[in-house]
Amino acid sequence: MIARITYLDANATEPLRPAARSAILAALDLTGNPSSVHAAGNAARRIVEDARQRLAGLWGAMAGDVVFTSGGTEANLLAIRALGAGRRIIIGAAEHDAVRKAPVADADILPVLPSGLPDGDALHAMLAASADPALVCVMLANNETGVIAPIADLAAVCARFGALLHVDAVQAAGRMPFRLPLLGAASIAVSAHKLGGPVGIGALMMAPATPFGTPIMTGGGQEKGRRGGTLPTALIAGFAAAAEDAVAGLADMARIAALRDEAEQAAIAAGAEVFGTTDARLANTTCLRMPGVKGQELVIALDLENIAVSSGAACSSGKPGTSHVLEAMAIPPAARNEAIRVSLPWNTTAADVARFAAVYPIVTARLRGAAPMPAAFAVASP
């Protein structure tokens, strides 16, 4: 019998929501290509366009300004390549690699404060120093610390200098309320699997009249020529269902925050330090450091206890180097190596957190040499 996993790695991917599963399965019964003009194609097209309308409504976009992509990475890439064409690119130092590695040429880096917030004064100075048009890319909520950026304030600075603002809202969508018009951004990127939908579908949502250059995928001219490729009807249906469920349940974030705080306090009582607590954070996210315990080793040790956490972004875990997010926050290298991320999914229970709170002190004491290390971990450790 496989032991139940206490899954606390939501920022890597959320468990699939039942509403999304049902929508996916129903759409899989259809055969038509949504670009075909016959009855079967029209049936698929109705599902796609209904989902597009619903998703647009959730975050304040117009349906015609929603471009479906393969996920958040492609949505960010599309924004930077198509909206940033002919513009100077400015990227926040703590952005996800999907944004950091998207520009075709070197981008200017916007520093963050020790709190993890983008430096608004630095942005003002950077934009004032050049008359060249700019695209500024800043995430709404950080994927490692959960720190929430003051996007509306940054958008006001951008507007003063005629710069466009693209917002990576992948971690924020479904976990906090926001509307595209109120953010003041030219575009936002969202992803289904970060809010309980299927992997493989996301969207770029743009404000009306946002200039759009050359697409990165041409193909058959789908999405008004902005993104080629056959639309995945079932994934889009699951995306809309999951997003509606997540946004409708935002009040439950108070429960999630209380559970997060409980897990955090247990870690602090065991000697841990928490990063990114001076400003607002996502309700589900905490970035912990236990002095003297390497983050990767702690992730493995907790996994052997059937508790899933991460040592940073899922796409970077296991790779050499330390967190660029914590580096941007001026956290010393040794402390960066000791950080893990605990992120609670939508279906986290009190029992899940109680298990983490019970196991974390035991495992960290063992790794610090205060208790014997089990043979299983000695074999699994690098």
N, C-alpha and C positions, 0 to 999 in steps of 0.2 A: 504494500500500500504506500502511495506517495504522500508524504506529509504535506499539509496545507502550507502554502507560502504566505507569509505576511508581506504583502506587496506595498512598499513605500517608495516607489520610484515613478510616480505619476508624471513628473516633468520629462521623463524619457518617453513614456506613452501611458495613456489611461486605459483601464479596462473598458471593453466595449459595453456601451449602454444597451439595455434590452430594447429600447425603442429603435436604436440604430440597427440592431440585429434584425428586428422584424421588418424594417423598411428595406434593408438589403435583400433579405430573402424574397420579399414580395417582388422587388424589381428584377431579381434574377430569373423570375418566371417569364419575363418579356424577352423577345428575341431581337427586336428591331434596333437598328442603328439610329440614334437621334437625329442624324443628318439626312436620313432617307425620307422621301416624300410620300411613301405609301402608308397604309394604315398602321402597320407594325412600327414603322419609324416615327410616325406621329404620336403613337402611344408613349414611346420612349422619350420623345421630345417634350411631351406634356409633363412627365416626371421631372426632367431636367429643369425646365423653365419654372415649374412650381417651386422646386427646391431653390433655384436662383432667387426668386422673389422672396421666399421666406428668409433666406440667409441675408439678403440685402436689408430686409426690414429689421433684423435683429441688431444690426450695427449701424443703421442710418445711411446706407448707401442706396443708390438707384440700381435697380436690377440690371439695366444695360451697362453699368459700370463695374459689374462683377465678372472677373475672368477666372475660370476654373483652371487649376494647375495640378501637378502631381503631389503637391504638398507645400509646406512652408518654405522649404529651401528654394524651390523653383519660383514661388511667389516673390520672395525677396530678390532673387536673381533677375526676374523679369522687371521688377520695379527699378532696380539699379541700372539695368542695361537699357530699358525702353524709356523710362522717365528721366534717367540721368544722361542720356545722349547729349553730347556737347556741353555738359555741365561739369563743374568741379565737384568732386565727391568728397563729402565729409562724413566720417563714420565714427560712432562712439567707441571708445577704447574697450568697453565691456560687452560689445555686441557678440552675438552668436557667430560661429565661423561661417554660417550660411550667408551672412552679411559681410563679414570681414574679408572673405576670399572671393566675393562676387565681382568687384570692379576689374575691368580689363587693364587699367593702369593704376599706379600708386594712388591711394586715397589719403587725404589729410585726416589725422586722428584727433578726435575731440576727447580731451581727458575727462576722467571722472573724479569726483571728490572722494575723500576717504570713506564717505558713507556709501559710495557706489552710485550716487546720482550723477548724471551728466553735468558738467560745469557750464552753467548758463552764461557766466561772464566770459569764459573762454570762447564759447560759440559766438557771442557778440563781437569779440575782438577778431576772430577768424573771418567772419563775414564782412566786417568793416574794413579789413585789410586788403580786400580785392573786390573789384567791380565785376568780376566774372560771375555769371550765374551759377548757382550751386544746388546740389541735392544733398540734403542732410538726412542721415539714416540713424535713428535712435529707437531702441526697443522700449515698449511700454512697461514690461515687467521682466526683470532679468531671470534667466533660466537657472542660474546657480544659486543666487541669494534671494530671489523673489522681490528685490527692491523695485519699487514702482516709480518711474520717472515722471516729472511734472511736464507732460507733453504739451499741454495748452500753453504753458509759459515759454517753452522752447519754440513752439509754433509761432508765437507772437514775435519772437526775435527773428525767425526766418522770414516772416511776412514783411518785417521792416526793411529787409534787404533783398526782397524779391526771390528768396530761396524757396525751393520746394522741400517738403518734409515727408519722408517715408518712415512709417512706423512698423516695426516687427511686433505684431500683437499676438504671436503664436502662443506664448505662455499665458497671456492675459485673457484670451477669449474663453468665455465660459467660466472664468474664475473671479472676474470683477466686472462691474458695469462700465461700459464706455460706448460712445457714439462717434462715428467718424466726423460729423460736422462740429461736434463740441471739442474734439481733439485739435481741430484746425489743421489736420494733416492732408497732404495730397493723396496719400494712399496708405493702406494697411495690408499686412499679410496675415492670414489665418490658416490653421491646419486642423483637419478633422480629428486625427488620432490623439491630439493633446487635450481634447475635451470629451473623449469617450466615443468618438466615431472611428471609422475604418482607416487603416494606414493606406496611403497612396492617393489622397485627394486633399486639396487645399484651395485657396483662392486669393487673388489679389483684388482688393476693392479700392476703387478710386473715387475721389471727389469729382463732381461734375466739371467738365471742361479741362480736366488734367491733361496736359500734352503727353502724347504717347508716341514714341519713336518706332524704331524697327523691332519687331518681335524676335525672340530668340528661337522660336520654333514656328515654322511657316506651314508646311504640310498642306492640308486641304482647305485652309482658310477658315477653320472653325473659330468660334468666339470672336466674330467680327474681324477676323484676320489677325487677332492679337495673340492667339495661341493655337497652333495647329494640332491635330490629333483627334482620334475618335473619343468622344466624351464617355467616361465610364458611368453609365446610368445608375447602376446599383450602388457604387461608392458615393455618388452625388446624393442619392436618396438617403443613404445612411448618414452622410455629413449633415444634411438639413435636420434630420430627426434628432441626432445627437446634440447639435447646437441648440435647437429649441428646448430640449430637455435640460441642457446645462444652464442656459440663460433663465429659464423658468425656475430653476432650483437655486439661483444665486443666494437666496436667503439661507440656504443650508451651509454657506461658507462660514457662518458664525459658529456652527457646530464643528466644522473642520478646523477653524482657527483655535477653538478651545482644545481640540485633540492635539493639534500641532504644539500648542503651548505646553500641554501635559508632557508630550514626548521631549520637548526642549528642556523643561525643568528637570526631568529625570536625568538628562544628559549633563546639565549644568551641575546638578548635585553630585554627579560622579567625577566632576572636574573639567567638563568641556567648556569651550568658549564658542559663542555664536557670532557670526559675521552678518553685517547688514541690518542691524536692529535699530538704528537711530532714526530711520524714516519708515514710511508705510511700506509694507511687504504684502505679497500674495498670502492669503490665509493658509495655504497648504504647504508652504516652503520654509525650510530652515537649513542653514549651512553651518555645520558643526565642525569644531576642531578639538581633538583630544591631544594635549601636549604629550609628545613622546610616542605617539602611535601613528604610523603611516596610513594615510587614507585608503590606499589600495589594499593594504593588509587587513584593515578593518572591514572593508567591503567583503572580502573573501571570508573572513571569520564570521560575519553576520550571515552571509549566504549559507555557510555550513550549518547555521542554526535556522535556516529556512526563512530568513528575513532579507528582503531585497531592497537595497539602497544603492546609491552610486557615489563615485568620487568626482563627479562633475558632469558635463554634458555627455549624453550617451554616445554621441559620435566621436568623442575624444577620449572616453574612458579606455584605459589599457595602453594608451599611447605615451611615449616619453614626454617629459615636460610637466610643468605645473599649470594650474589654472590661470589663464590670462585675465580672467575677471578679477580674481583676488590680487593678481599682480598690479592691475590698473588701480586697485584700491590701496596700493602701497602696503599690502600685507607681506611680511618677510618671507623669504623662500621656504624656510623650515616649516612655518605655519601653513603655507599654501600646500605643502606636501601632506599635511595632516588633516586636510579638510574632507568631509563627506557631505553629500546632499541628501536630505530626507524630504521627500515630497509626497504628501498624502493624496490618494485618489478620491474620486467622488463617493466611492462605496466603503471608505475606511470605517471600521467599527472601533468601539471603545476597547474591545478585546485585542484588536491589532496593536493599538498604542500601548496597552498594558503589557503585551508581550515584548514589544521593543523596550519599554521602560524597565522591564525585569532583566532582559538579556544584555542590554548595552553596558551596564556597569560591570557585569561579570566578564564579558568579552574584552572590554578595554583594560580591565585590571589584569587579565591574563596576558594581553599583548604588552603591557607595561612591565611584565615580569613579576607581578604581585601574586600570581596564581599559576599553577602548572598549565602548560599548553597541551591540548589533546593531540594525539598522534595524527588524526585526520588533518588538522590544520598545518602541522609540521610538514606533511607531504604536499599539501596544496600551496603553501607559500612559495613565492619566487625566491 
